[in-house]
Amino acid sequence: MEDYSRYITIDPDQRSGRPCIRGMRITVYDVLGYLAAGDSVEEILKHFPMLTKEDIQACLAYAADAERKVSLTN
């Protein structure tokens, strides 16, 4: 997924400005944490039925892009 901007929103008045999924209170960090803990995409979708597979892919794309940007500045 190249354009995650349709899925990831940043609002300074929501969750202290952390990147969230489609304006919801679920952050990219939350989703990445579940994935890192070993939860499958299917498990996350079961626990958060308002999310889509594309939302989770957007979180991964956002994290990859953030890491790339950090790597370029070092």
DRENNU-259449 format. One record per residue: residue number from 1; residue in three letters; z negated, y, x negated of N, C-alpha, C in turn. Coordinates in pm, whole numbers, plus 50000, padded with zeros to 5 digits. Atoms other than C-alpha are relative to their C-alpha. Layout:
BEGIN
+------+------+-------+-------+-------+-------+-------+-------+-------+-------+-------+
| resi | resn |   n.z |   n.y |   n.x |  ca.z |  ca.y |  ca.x |   c.z |   c.y |   c.x |
+------+------+-------+-------+-------+-------+-------+-------+-------+-------+-------+
|  NUM |  ALA |     Z |     Y |     X |     Z |     Y |     X |     Z |     Y |     X |
...
+------+------+-------+-------+-------+-------+-------+-------+-------+-------+-------+
REM end
This chain:
BEGIN
+------+------+-------+-------+-------+-------+-------+-------+-------+-------+-------+
| resi | resn |   n.z |   n.y |   n.x |  ca.z |  ca.y |  ca.x |   c.z |   c.y |   c.x |
+------+------+-------+-------+-------+-------+-------+-------+-------+-------+-------+
|    1 |  MET | 50000 | 49882 | 49914 | 50000 | 50000 | 50000 | 50000 | 50123 | 49910 |
|    2 |  GLU | 49989 | 49882 | 50084 | 50113 | 50320 | 49840 | 49937 | 50124 | 50061 |
|    3 |  ASP | 50052 | 49880 | 49936 | 50009 | 50579 | 50097 | 49879 | 49966 | 50086 |
|    4 |  TYR | 50123 | 50030 | 49927 | 49648 | 50524 | 50195 | 49947 | 50122 | 50075 |
|    5 |  SER | 50052 | 49876 | 49941 | 49608 | 50884 | 50317 | 49993 | 49997 | 50152 |
|    6 |  ARG | 50008 | 50014 | 49855 | 49669 | 50779 | 50678 | 49872 | 49930 | 50042 |
|    7 |  TYR | 50116 | 50082 | 49969 | 49361 | 50558 | 50658 | 49869 | 50056 | 49943 |
|    8 |  ILE | 50120 | 49952 | 50069 | 49118 | 50729 | 50420 | 49985 | 50150 | 50025 |
|    9 |  THR | 50027 | 49859 | 49972 | 48961 | 51059 | 50524 | 49876 | 50045 | 49924 |
|   10 |  ILE | 50116 | 49941 | 50069 | 48723 | 51289 | 50342 | 49962 | 50126 | 50075 |
|   11 |  ASP | 50052 | 49886 | 49924 | 48511 | 51529 | 50545 | 49864 | 50034 | 49941 |
|   12 |  PRO | 50127 | 49964 | 50062 | 48230 | 51719 | 50371 | 49880 | 49990 | 50094 |
|   13 |  ASP | 50108 | 50008 | 49902 | 48028 | 51705 | 50693 | 49971 | 49857 | 50045 |
|   14 |  GLN | 50020 | 50140 | 49960 | 48049 | 51326 | 50723 | 49968 | 49916 | 49878 |
|   15 |  ARG | 50043 | 50089 | 50109 | 47865 | 51080 | 50498 | 50002 | 50069 | 49864 |
|   16 |  SER | 50010 | 49920 | 50122 | 47813 | 51354 | 50240 | 50133 | 50014 | 49926 |
|   17 |  GLY | 49869 | 49981 | 50061 | 48186 | 51385 | 50180 | 50060 | 49877 | 49936 |
|   18 |  ARG | 49944 | 50124 | 50056 | 48238 | 51023 | 50080 | 50127 | 49962 | 50076 |
|   19 |  PRO | 49878 | 50045 | 49932 | 48580 | 50875 | 50158 | 49967 | 49897 | 50108 |
|   20 |  CYS | 50026 | 50086 | 49886 | 48569 | 50711 | 50501 | 50131 | 49945 | 50055 |
|   21 |  ILE | 49883 | 50061 | 49939 | 48804 | 50497 | 50703 | 50028 | 50067 | 50134 |
|   22 |  ARG | 49950 | 49938 | 49878 | 48998 | 50687 | 50970 | 49895 | 50084 | 50074 |
|   23 |  GLY | 50098 | 49910 | 49938 | 48716 | 50936 | 51033 | 49877 | 49930 | 50053 |
|   24 |  MET | 50120 | 50074 | 49958 | 48464 | 50661 | 51111 | 49892 | 50019 | 49894 |
|   25 |  ARG | 50111 | 49988 | 50094 | 48129 | 50641 | 50940 | 49997 | 49885 | 49898 |
|   26 |  ILE | 49990 | 50109 | 50097 | 48237 | 50335 | 50741 | 50073 | 50053 | 49877 |
|   27 |  THR | 49942 | 49944 | 50122 | 48301 | 50434 | 50381 | 50081 | 49896 | 49923 |
|   28 |  VAL | 49927 | 50086 | 50093 | 48541 | 50295 | 50125 | 49900 | 49919 | 49919 |
|   29 |  TYR | 50105 | 50066 | 50079 | 48231 | 50213 | 49922 | 49940 | 49881 | 50076 |
|   30 |  ASP | 50055 | 50109 | 49919 | 48093 | 50003 | 50210 | 50092 | 49879 | 49996 |
|   31 |  VAL | 49903 | 50111 | 49996 | 48409 | 49793 | 50234 | 50011 | 49935 | 49862 |
|   32 |  LEU | 49992 | 50056 | 50135 | 48437 | 49752 | 49857 | 49875 | 49920 | 49966 |
|   33 |  GLY | 50125 | 50072 | 50022 | 48074 | 49646 | 49846 | 50000 | 49863 | 50065 |
|   34 |  TYR | 49991 | 50129 | 49932 | 48133 | 49372 | 50102 | 50097 | 49907 | 49927 |
|   35 |  LEU | 49904 | 50082 | 50074 | 48439 | 49250 | 49912 | 49940 | 49952 | 49868 |
|   36 |  ALA | 50062 | 50036 | 50128 | 48249 | 49255 | 49583 | 49891 | 49895 | 50017 |
|   37 |  ALA | 50106 | 50098 | 49973 | 47969 | 49053 | 49743 | 50057 | 49864 | 50039 |
|   38 |  GLY | 49937 | 50127 | 49971 | 48223 | 48783 | 49824 | 50045 | 49982 | 50144 |
|   39 |  ASP | 49952 | 50010 | 49862 | 48295 | 48856 | 50190 | 50153 | 50002 | 50002 |
|   40 |  SER | 49854 | 50001 | 49986 | 48651 | 48776 | 50291 | 50042 | 50113 | 50093 |
|   41 |  VAL | 49945 | 49899 | 49909 | 48875 | 49021 | 50472 | 49971 | 49959 | 50144 |
|   42 |  GLU | 50023 | 50050 | 49865 | 48840 | 48802 | 50781 | 49854 | 50019 | 50042 |
|   43 |  GLU | 50142 | 49980 | 49969 | 48458 | 48818 | 50762 | 49969 | 50147 | 50029 |
|   44 |  ILE | 50023 | 49857 | 49979 | 48462 | 49196 | 50733 | 50056 | 50041 | 50136 |
|   45 |  LEU | 49938 | 49966 | 49872 | 48699 | 49225 | 51029 | 49920 | 49944 | 50117 |
|   46 |  LYS | 50084 | 50059 | 49895 | 48473 | 48996 | 51233 | 49877 | 50086 | 50025 |
|   47 |  HIS | 50122 | 49919 | 49988 | 48166 | 49212 | 51162 | 50030 | 50144 | 50041 |
|   48 |  PHE | 49959 | 49863 | 49967 | 48356 | 49540 | 51205 | 50133 | 49996 | 50074 |
|   49 |  PRO | 49874 | 50020 | 49927 | 48614 | 49479 | 51479 | 50083 | 50128 | 50017 |
|   50 |  MET | 49923 | 49875 | 49991 | 48715 | 49847 | 51476 | 50089 | 50021 | 49879 |
|   51 |  LEU | 49917 | 49990 | 50120 | 48866 | 49796 | 51131 | 50123 | 49911 | 50014 |
|   52 |  THR | 49880 | 50081 | 50006 | 49210 | 49658 | 51059 | 50020 | 49951 | 49856 |
|   53 |  LYS | 49967 | 50049 | 50133 | 49351 | 49465 | 50768 | 50057 | 50114 | 49915 |
|   54 |  GLU | 49942 | 49886 | 50071 | 49543 | 49781 | 50676 | 49891 | 50095 | 49950 |
|   55 |  ASP | 50112 | 49917 | 50045 | 49213 | 49973 | 50657 | 49943 | 49946 | 49870 |
|   56 |  ILE | 50058 | 50063 | 50120 | 49082 | 49726 | 50401 | 50098 | 50012 | 49883 |
|   57 |  GLN | 49900 | 49982 | 50105 | 49407 | 49738 | 50204 | 49999 | 50145 | 49951 |
|   58 |  ALA | 50007 | 49858 | 50038 | 49380 | 50119 | 50207 | 49880 | 50026 | 49910 |
|   59 |  CYS | 50118 | 49985 | 50086 | 49031 | 50095 | 50059 | 50029 | 49952 | 49860 |
|   60 |  LEU | 49964 | 50053 | 50132 | 49162 | 49881 | 49776 | 50099 | 50091 | 49929 |
|   61 |  ALA | 49903 | 49909 | 50059 | 49455 | 50115 | 49718 | 49933 | 50129 | 49954 |
|   62 |  TYR | 50073 | 49879 | 50036 | 49221 | 50416 | 49716 | 49920 | 49977 | 49872 |
|   63 |  ALA | 50079 | 50031 | 50119 | 48993 | 50248 | 49462 | 50088 | 49985 | 49876 |
|   64 |  ALA | 49908 | 50016 | 50113 | 49287 | 50152 | 49241 | 50052 | 50134 | 49953 |
|   65 |  ASP | 49951 | 49867 | 50034 | 49420 | 50506 | 49254 | 49892 | 50082 | 49931 |
|   66 |  ALA | 50112 | 49927 | 50063 | 49078 | 50651 | 49171 | 49978 | 49951 | 49858 |
|   67 |  GLU | 50017 | 50057 | 50135 | 49047 | 50416 | 48873 | 50112 | 50045 | 49908 |
|   68 |  ARG | 49886 | 49956 | 50080 | 49395 | 50508 | 48754 | 49980 | 50144 | 49957 |
|   69 |  LYS | 50022 | 49860 | 50032 | 49305 | 50877 | 48770 | 49892 | 50017 | 49894 |
|   70 |  VAL | 50106 | 49994 | 50101 | 48987 | 50820 | 48569 | 50055 | 49957 | 49866 |
|   71 |  SER | 49942 | 50050 | 50125 | 49181 | 50622 | 48310 | 50091 | 50104 | 49934 |
|   72 |  LEU | 49908 | 49900 | 50055 | 49434 | 50902 | 48271 | 49926 | 50119 | 49939 |
|   73 |  THR | 50075 | 49886 | 50053 | 49162 | 51161 | 48201 | 49922 | 49964 | 49875 |
|   74 |  ASN | 50076 | 50042 | 50120 | 49000 | 50957 | 47923 | 50088 | 49985 | 49882 |
+------+------+-------+-------+-------+-------+-------+-------+-------+-------+-------+
REM end
